[in-house]
Amino acid sequence: MSSKPIWVLGAGQLGAMLKHAGMPLALDVRPVDINESSAPSLANDDLVTAEREQWPETLVTLTLAQHALFVNKPIFGRLADRKTQKELIDSLGLATAPWRNVAGDITASELRNKLGERVLLKRRTGGYDGKGQYWLRAVDDEVPADWQGHSIAEQAIAFDEEVSLVGIRNRAGQCIFYPLTLNLHLNGILYASVAPLARLQQLQQHAETMLGKLLNELEYVGVMAMECFRVGNQLMINELAPRVHNSGHWTQAGASISQFEYHLRAIADLPTPKAQILGHNVMINLIGTEYNVKWLNLPVAQVYWYGKDVLPGRKVGHINLVSRDVQDLRATLQQLSYLLPEQYYKEAISWSLKALEDVA
């Protein structure tokens, strides 16, 4: 079996994992660094996808983004801008945090009057892992000038926990979903995910209806992630990501079809049966920590190292843990706590252990 190339705009860890997932499918996946000095030569019937929802204008991005078979091309810009993303969510009657566009020299007091005392500014484009955010303080009278016209303001939500749903829509319009995933963010960075959890099952159908409505409205093809706040028995959409997503990394070890393989199957028009979940799953992100070969001693762990320079706050890898026996996961997390910086046990590992208390 041979296939036409699938070019990936971006050559970070998500592009690398897409390439890896394409190999068993005999798909020729080619991530491209957006800063390459020369652009690839694409045939008319090659496919193009992306590992990121926005990109600067370079020789490579101009070449890939102008290709006629760039899957979901009109959607990236719409969802990369938080204003147009929020407008889409509102237009479909889906719950999200109350918000206002920051423009026209709107004042901080006006925003607080509309949204409440705790107001968070978010850059309309850019910003990830806690970047591109600014809390309005109670004493602030003015919105900083460089945020006017470039941000939205959101009401701070007193949520119970953060969850996400990763869904897939194929070219025939069929939607498939993984179980809801429970997530831990610290300073805006995802540190750990746990899935599935029986107690979240009551919210599964509601979440699928929400994301399914978005996928169908956009006539989307491939994987999309929906991050939500859980407030009691209700879900509120925080953000959408039109790509494979960090909170879906557990599917590499914990599902018969990973999110990366699903994305490629969908855009290449290959079969997309419902995946089987292979056990209880924990994903631990490796943030600014050096590689430790002792991680490979953990029998229910799969280590993914991105090959990046290790910098504070930077995602440099992740570890997936999967087992049908939750005791195996608990024991492995305890072992892992000795192989990571002390702060991990205090936060990500202790949080994961607590989440697993809800597993029978």
N, C-alpha and C positions, 0 to 999 in steps of 0.2 A: 504494500500500500504506500502510495506517495501522496503528498499534499502540497498545495500552494503555501508559501510562507504566511505566517501570521506575525505581523510586525507589532511590537509593543512600544508605544511612546513612553520612554523612560526606562532606565536600566538599573533601578534600585533593587531592594530585596524582593518587592512584589513582582517585578519583571523576572527576576531570577527564579522565583517559585513558580511563576506561570510557565517558564521554559522547562523546568523540571517536570511539571505536571503534564506537559505536552508530549514528553518522550514516550511513555507507555501507549499513548494514543496515536503514535506515528505522525504527530503534528510538528511541523517545523516552526517553532516559536522563536522569534528573533527580537529580543529587547534592544533598544537603541538609546545610547546616551544622548541626551538632548543637546549636549555641548560639543559633539563631534564636529570636526572641521569640515567634513564632507557628508553629504546626505546619501542615504541608500537609494539604489535604483529599484523602484517598485514596478511590478507588472500590473496591468489594468485589473486583473482578477485576484490580486493579493488582498488579504484582509488586514485591517489595522484596528488595534485596540489600544488602551492606555492603562497605565498603572497609577495615574494621578488625574485629578479632575481639572487642574489648571496648569499652565505652563507659560514660560516666557517665549517671546518670539525669537527663534533661532533658525538657522538653515534647516536643521533636522525637523523641528516642530512644524515649520511652514510646509515642508515636503510631506510629512505624514498627515497633518491635519487637513490638507487640501485633497487628499486622496478620496476618490468617489466611494470606496468601500471602507471608510472609517466608521466602524459600528458605533451607533449612538452619538454621532458627531454633534447634532444640535443640542444634545442634552447636557454636555459637560459644562458649557458656559452658564447655562440656566441654573444648574445646581451648585456650581462653584461660587456663585454670587449669593450670599446669604439673604439678600433682599428678594431676589427673584425666586429663591428656594422657598422662603417663607410665604410668598404670594401664591406659589403653587399649592403648598400645604393648605393654606386658608381657602383657596378656590375649591378644594375637594372636601371641605368641611371637616378636616382632620384636626385633632387637638394638638396644639403647640403652645409654647409660652407666649403670653401677650407681648407684643413688640411694636416698635415704631421705627420708621426710617429717621436717621439722624441727618438732617439737611435743613437749609433755610435758616441757619443760625438759631436752631431750637436750643433752649436753655436747659440746664440740668434740672431746675425747679419744674419746668414744664414736663419733662420726662418723668420726674418723680410723681407729679400730679396724675399722670396718665397710667403709670406702671407700678406705683408703690415706692416705698422708701429704698428698697434694695434694687439697684438697676445696674446691669452689666452691659457695657459697650463691646461689640464684636466687629472687627473689620469685615467689610462686605466680602472681600477676597483675601486669600492668604490666611495665615494663622492656623496652627495645628499644635497639638501637644501642649495646650495651655497658652500658646503665643497668640498675639493679636487680640488680646482682651484687656479691658480697662474697667475697673469698678468705680462708679461714681460715688464719691464720699458724701456723707450727709452735709458737710460744710461747703461742698462745691456749688458755686452759682453758675458757672459757665462750663460748657462742654469744651474740652481742649480743641483748639482751632484745627489741628491736623486730623481730627476725627469727624469734623463736619463734612458731610457729603461722601464719606468713605466708610460709614459704619451703620449698623443698626443697634438699637437699644432693646434689651430684653428684661422682662420682669424676672427677678431671681425666684426660682421655684424651690420650695421646701420639700424636696422629693425624699422618698423612702430609700430608693436604691436606683441604680442605673442598669438597664438591660438593653440588649440589641437583638435584632432579628436580621439574619442574612437570607435573602431570597434570590431565586433564579427564575428568569422568564426566557423561554426558548422562542424560536422564530414562529412557531405555531400559536404562540400566545398562552401556552401552558405555564403555570407558576408552581414552583416547588419551594418549600421552606425547611430550614433547619429548626431545631428546637430553640426557643428563646435562651439567650446566654446572659448570665449575670456577670457584671463587670465592676472592677475596682479601678477608679482613676485617682491619682495623687498628683496635685498641682497640674491637672489637665492632661496627664499622661496615663495611658492604660498600662496597668501593672499586672493584672491577673483577670482571668475569665474562668467561669465554671459552667458546665452544661453536660447533660440536661438536668433540670431540677423539677421534681414532680410538683412542687408548690407553685411553679410558674405556669403549669399546664393550663390552669383556668384562664390565663391571659393569652394563650397561644392563638386561638381562633380570632380574637379581636386584633392581635398584632398582624396576623396574616391578612386579614381584611384590609387593614390600613396600608400595609406595604403593597398588597396586591392591587389596590386602587391606584397607587402611584405608578407601579410598573405598567399597568394597562393604559393609564392616561398618557404616559410618555411613549408607549409602544416600545418599551425598553427591551434589549436583548442582552442577556448575560447576568452577572451577579451585581446586586445592590445591597447595601447595608443600611439599616434604619436604627439609629441610636435613640433611645427613649428614656424618659424619667418615669418611674413607677410612683404614682401618688395614690396610696390605698389600692383600690382595684381598678384604677384607670391608668392609661398610658398617654404620655404627651411626647410628641416627636421633638427631639433636640436637634439632630442633624441627620442628613442623608449623605451617603457616599456612593457615587456611581462607579463602583469598582470593587475588587476584592478588598477585604477589610481586616484589620488587626484582630478584631474580636471574633473573626471566623477562622483564625489560624488553628484552633483546636481540631478542626475538621480534617486536617492533614493526617492525624493519627486516629481520630475518633469516629470517622465516618467512612463508609465504603466508597464514597465519591467526595473528594475534597472540594472546597469552594473554588480552588484554582482550576481543577479539572472540569467542574461544572461550567465555569465561565467559558472555557475553551470549547467544550461540547456545544454550548448554546450558540456561540457566535459562528462555529464551524458547521452548524446544523447537524450535529451528531445526536444519537439518542440520549435522553436525559431522564432515566428512571429515577424514582424516589430512592435516595440513599438510605442505607441502614446505619443506625447509630451503634457503634461497636462497644460502648461501655460508658462509664463515668469519666468525665474529662476535666482536667485543669490545664490552663495555659498560663505560664509565668513569663512575662517579658523580661529580657535582660537589658537593664538600663545602665549605661555607663560603667559596666563592670567587665573586668578582664576574663578572657576565656579560661576555663578550668577543665582540664581533661578528666578530672574525677567525676564530672557530670555523667560521663559515659558508663560509669559503674552502676547507674540506677536502672534496674531492669525494666521498669514500666515507663521509662522516659525516652523521648526522642528530642535530640538537640538540633537546633537550626541556628547556625552562626552566619552572620551576614558579611563578614570580611571587611568591616568598616573600621576606621580608626576609633578607638574608645575615647569618648568625650563625655563630660558630665551631662546627664539628662538625655543622652542619645540612645536610641534603640539600636542595639548591636546584635540582637539575637532573641530567640525565645525557646522555651522548653515545653513540649507537650507531654502530659502524663495521661495515660488511659488504662483503665482496667475495669473488668466487670465486678471486681471485688473492691468495694470502697475502702476496705482496710489496707489494701495495697497502696492506694493513693495516699492515705493518711501517713502510712509508714514512709513512703517515698518523700513526701513533703517534709517530714521531720528530718530525714537524711539530707535533703536539699538545703535545709536551713543552715547546716554546718558548712555548706559549700558556696554560700553567697554572703555578701556583706550583711552585717548584723541587722541593719534596718529592714532587710527583707523579711526576717522572721517577725519583727514587730508589726509589720504592715501587710505585705502581700501574702506571705505564707500563713500567718495567723488568720487573716481574713478568709483565705481559701479553706483552711481547716474548719472554720466556723460555718462557712457555706455548706460544706460537706456534712455537717450535722443534720441537714435536712434530707439527706439521702438515706433511705432505709437500709 
